[in-house]
Amino acid sequence: MSRDFDIIVIGGGIAGASVAAHLAEDRRVAICEMEERPGYHATGRSAAMYEPNYGPPPMLALTRASGPEFRAGGFLAKRDTIFFAPPEQEAQFRRLMGLQKGMREISVAAAKQRFPHLVDGYAAFAVLDEHTADIDVDALHQHYLKLFRQRGGALHCGHGVTGLEKRGQWTLTARGETLRAPIIVDAAGAWGDAVAEMAGRKPIGLQPMRRSMAVTPGPGGGDFMTWPMVGDVGETWYCKPQSGKLLISPAEATPVDPHDAYADDMALAEGIARFQEAVNCEVTRVERTWGGLRSFAPDGCPVVGYDGKEDGFFWLIGQGGYGIQSSPALSRLAAALVRGDAPPADIMDEGLALAGMSPERFA
């Protein structure tokens, strides 16, 4: 098996798999994934929603530019979203309405027709987003991995990077093997800064944030699988139906070190309590829980581009909680930048500002 490539992508989650699939069209590309299967961490622990009004400005543009590919590939299943704002969240509600495209304020009474379990008096405002959808995350991830393999890409699982240095070109050590390439793409998720330090780069200041999820039975007496996703504007709880169960999250963002995340029982209890304040259906038991990591750069925007040393180290980290929903557009953009091509016009037409994602902003 060849150990010499044009590009080595570190990380086989949605970011690494999608950019590698595009790059493999005309480059020799390898993915080094530390786990025995790709997507074990953040990709496999997503709430799986397409929300074109969720995230900072760069992610809004990338998510909206991803819509056509999601729809063409059949990766979306329509599910509306309703956000409620208690009186104390009016300022957040006004901010949301100032950034949105296609959302509309509806009366609380109209919202209750769509979600009859809302407690009377809980919400002062409500907003409906009819452009959201469930994402089949596994199908999307497997699509990119299959495309990568079809194009001759080499997937190395169980290959946690133990050494990374520049010897004319990049020399990477993993699982006792040595791989070489002139370009490294750091798509290592929560471990992005650790990989960068190994390569002699200054860390960005990436911060993984834990988010917990409870899986509960749905309420009886109706088809709850047709519910919209619902939550509060202030992001203190949300819930959505999935696979015959109800997912409830406290929407917490607890700073943690990179690790195999697990749910925080206290945060879950607080989130379920806030959910119970808003709805009149009781959570009788929690069947299982899980936790995931959402990793953010200091300004909350992704880091995409070559390092200032211009020696073939490319950053692709800091997607936060928006990595799945932005992956079709972000992967095309990143692949173009890795090659040195012009950014795709349809993505730039969404008002994307490349300077807001460049690693040079942290120089």
ROLUMFI-534007 format. One line per 2 residues: number of its first residue (from 1); their letters; for each residue x, y, z of C-alpha. Coordinates in steps of 0.5 Angstrom, whole numbers, plus 500, padded with zeros to 3 digits. Example, Ala and Ser with C-alpha at 12.3 -4.5 7.8 and 13.67 -1.06 7.14 Angstrom:
BEGIN
1 = AS = 525/491/516 ~ 527/498/514
//
This chain:
BEGIN
1 = MS = 500/500/500 ~ 503/507/498
3 = RD = 505/511/504 ~ 506/517/499
5 = FD = 500/522/498 ~ 499/529/495
7 = II = 494/531/501 ~ 493/527/508
9 = VI = 487/529/512 ~ 487/528/519
11 = GG = 480/526/522 ~ 475/522/519
13 = GI = 468/525/521 ~ 464/529/517
15 = AG = 469/535/516 ~ 475/530/514
17 = AS = 470/525/510 ~ 467/531/506
19 = VA = 473/535/504 ~ 477/529/502
21 = AH = 472/526/498 ~ 472/532/494
23 = LA = 480/533/494 ~ 480/525/492
25 = ED = 477/527/485 ~ 484/529/482
27 = RR = 489/528/488 ~ 492/522/492
29 = VA = 489/523/499 ~ 489/519/505
31 = IC = 485/520/511 ~ 488/518/518
33 = EM = 482/517/523 ~ 484/515/531
35 = EE = 478/511/532 ~ 476/504/529
37 = RP = 471/507/525 ~ 470/514/523
39 = GY = 465/519/526 ~ 465/516/533
41 = HA = 465/523/536 ~ 461/529/534
43 = TG = 459/527/527 ~ 455/520/530
45 = RS = 452/525/536 ~ 449/530/532
47 = AA = 441/532/533 ~ 441/532/526
49 = MY = 437/538/524 ~ 438/543/518
51 = EP = 437/550/521 ~ 439/555/516
53 = NY = 437/560/521 ~ 442/557/526
55 = GP = 449/560/527 ~ 454/565/526
57 = PP = 454/569/520 ~ 459/565/516
59 = ML = 455/558/518 ~ 449/561/516
61 = AL = 452/563/509 ~ 455/556/509
63 = TR = 448/552/511 ~ 444/556/506
65 = AS = 449/554/500 ~ 449/547/503
67 = GP = 441/546/502 ~ 441/544/494
69 = EF = 446/539/495 ~ 442/536/501
71 = RA = 436/536/497 ~ 439/533/491
73 = GG = 442/527/495 ~ 435/526/499
75 = FL = 438/527/506 ~ 433/531/508
77 = AK = 426/530/511 ~ 422/536/513
79 = RD = 421/538/520 ~ 419/545/522
81 = TI = 422/548/528 ~ 418/553/533
83 = FF = 422/557/538 ~ 418/560/544
85 = AP = 421/566/547 ~ 418/567/555
87 = PE = 418/575/557 ~ 425/575/559
89 = QE = 428/572/552 ~ 425/578/548
91 = AQ = 432/581/547 ~ 434/574/544
93 = FR = 428/574/540 ~ 429/581/537
95 = RL = 436/579/535 ~ 434/572/532
97 = MG = 429/576/528 ~ 434/581/525
99 = LQ = 438/575/522 ~ 433/570/520
101 = KG = 431/569/513 ~ 425/566/511
103 = MR = 422/565/519 ~ 416/569/521
105 = EI = 413/571/527 ~ 407/567/529
107 = SV = 402/568/535 ~ 403/564/541
109 = AA = 396/561/539 ~ 398/559/532
111 = AK = 404/556/535 ~ 400/552/540
113 = QR = 395/549/534 ~ 402/546/531
115 = FP = 404/544/538 ~ 398/543/543
117 = HL = 403/541/549 ~ 405/548/550
119 = VD = 403/551/557 ~ 399/557/557
121 = GY = 403/563/559 ~ 410/560/558
123 = AA = 411/564/552 ~ 410/571/550
125 = FA = 413/570/543 ~ 413/565/538
127 = VL = 417/564/531 ~ 416/559/526
129 = DE = 421/556/521 ~ 419/552/515
131 = HT = 425/551/512 ~ 428/546/517
133 = AD = 429/539/516 ~ 432/532/519
135 = ID = 438/530/516 ~ 440/523/515
137 = VD = 447/524/518 ~ 449/517/517
139 = AL = 447/517/510 ~ 451/523/509
141 = HQ = 457/521/512 ~ 457/514/508
143 = HY = 456/518/502 ~ 462/522/503
145 = LK = 466/516/505 ~ 464/512/499
147 = LF = 465/517/494 ~ 472/518/497
149 = RQ = 474/510/496 ~ 471/510/489
151 = RG = 476/516/487 ~ 482/512/490
153 = GA = 482/515/497 ~ 486/511/503
155 = LH = 482/511/509 ~ 486/509/515
157 = CG = 482/508/521 ~ 485/506/528
159 = HG = 491/511/526 ~ 491/516/532
161 = VT = 497/521/530 ~ 503/521/534
163 = GL = 508/525/530 ~ 508/530/525
165 = EK = 513/534/522 ~ 516/538/516
167 = RG = 522/534/513 ~ 521/538/506
169 = QW = 514/535/506 ~ 510/533/512
171 = TL = 512/526/515 ~ 506/523/519
173 = TA = 507/518/524 ~ 501/513/526
175 = RG = 500/506/529 ~ 507/505/527
177 = ET = 507/507/520 ~ 509/513/516
179 = LR = 505/517/511 ~ 508/523/507
181 = AP = 505/529/503 ~ 506/536/502
183 = II = 499/538/505 ~ 496/536/511
185 = VD = 489/538/513 ~ 487/539/520
187 = AA = 480/536/521 ~ 481/533/527
189 = GA = 475/536/531 ~ 476/537/538
191 = WG = 483/535/537 ~ 484/540/532
193 = DA = 489/544/537 ~ 493/538/539
195 = VA = 494/536/532 ~ 496/543/530
197 = EM = 501/543/536 ~ 504/537/534
199 = AG = 506/540/527 ~ 509/546/531
201 = RK = 503/551/530 ~ 501/556/535
203 = PI = 494/553/538 ~ 488/557/535
205 = GL = 485/557/542 ~ 479/551/540
207 = QP = 474/550/546 ~ 470/543/546
209 = MR = 463/544/549 ~ 459/538/552
211 = RS = 452/538/550 ~ 448/532/553
213 = MA = 442/529/550 ~ 436/525/554
215 = VT = 432/519/550 ~ 425/519/553
217 = PG = 419/515/550 ~ 414/520/547
219 = PG = 407/522/550 ~ 401/517/549
221 = GG = 395/520/545 ~ 397/522/539
223 = DF = 403/522/533 ~ 408/526/537
225 = MT = 413/524/531 ~ 409/529/527
227 = WP = 411/535/532 ~ 416/540/530
229 = MV = 422/541/533 ~ 421/546/539
231 = GD = 425/550/544 ~ 426/556/547
233 = VG = 430/562/543 ~ 435/563/549
235 = ET = 437/556/548 ~ 436/553/555
237 = WY = 432/547/552 ~ 430/544/546
239 = CK = 426/537/544 ~ 425/533/537
241 = PQ = 422/527/535 ~ 427/522/532
243 = SG = 426/514/531 ~ 420/513/535
245 = KL = 423/517/541 ~ 423/524/544
247 = LI = 430/527/544 ~ 431/532/550
249 = SP = 437/537/551 ~ 439/542/556
251 = AE = 442/545/550 ~ 448/546/555
253 = AT = 455/549/552 ~ 460/546/558
255 = PV = 467/547/557 ~ 471/541/557
257 = DP = 478/538/554 ~ 477/533/548
259 = HD = 475/526/550 ~ 470/521/549
261 = AY = 464/525/551 ~ 458/523/556
263 = AD = 452/526/558 ~ 452/530/564
265 = DM = 446/528/569 ~ 445/534/573
267 = AL = 445/538/566 ~ 440/533/563
269 = AE = 436/534/570 ~ 436/542/569
271 = GI = 434/541/562 ~ 428/536/563
273 = AR = 426/541/568 ~ 426/547/564
275 = FQ = 422/543/558 ~ 417/541/563
277 = EA = 416/548/565 ~ 414/549/558
279 = VN = 410/543/556 ~ 404/539/559
281 = CE = 406/532/558 ~ 410/529/563
283 = VT = 417/526/562 ~ 416/519/566
285 = RV = 423/516/565 ~ 429/517/561
287 = ER = 431/511/557 ~ 438/513/555
289 = TW = 443/519/555 ~ 449/521/551
291 = GG = 454/527/550 ~ 457/530/544
293 = LR = 463/535/543 ~ 462/542/539
295 = SF = 468/545/538 ~ 469/553/538
297 = AP = 474/558/536 ~ 475/564/541
299 = DG = 470/568/536 ~ 465/562/535
301 = CP = 467/562/527 ~ 470/556/524
303 = VV = 477/556/522 ~ 479/555/514
305 = GY = 485/556/511 ~ 492/555/510
307 = DG = 497/557/516 ~ 501/563/516
309 = KE = 507/560/515 ~ 505/558/508
311 = DG = 508/551/508 ~ 502/546/507
313 = FF = 498/546/514 ~ 491/547/512
315 = WL = 486/549/518 ~ 479/546/518
317 = IG = 476/546/525 ~ 472/550/529
319 = QG = 465/548/526 ~ 461/548/533
321 = GY = 454/546/533 ~ 454/547/525
323 = GI = 458/542/522 ~ 453/537/519
325 = QS = 449/542/516 ~ 454/546/513
327 = SP = 458/540/511 ~ 456/540/503
329 = AL = 458/547/502 ~ 464/548/507
331 = SR = 467/542/504 ~ 467/544/497
333 = LA = 470/551/499 ~ 475/548/503
335 = AA = 477/543/497 ~ 478/549/493
337 = LV = 482/553/498 ~ 487/547/499
339 = RG = 488/547/491 ~ 488/554/491
341 = DA = 482/555/486 ~ 477/561/487
343 = PP = 472/559/492 ~ 465/557/489
345 = AD = 461/562/486 ~ 454/560/489
347 = IM = 457/560/496 ~ 460/567/496
349 = DE = 453/569/493 ~ 450/567/500
351 = GL = 455/573/503 ~ 460/569/506
353 = AL = 466/573/508 ~ 473/569/507
355 = AG = 476/573/512 ~ 472/572/518
357 = MS = 474/564/517 ~ 481/565/516
359 = PE = 486/563/521 ~ 490/569/520
361 = RF = 485/573/524 ~ 488/570/530
363 = A = 496/572/528
//
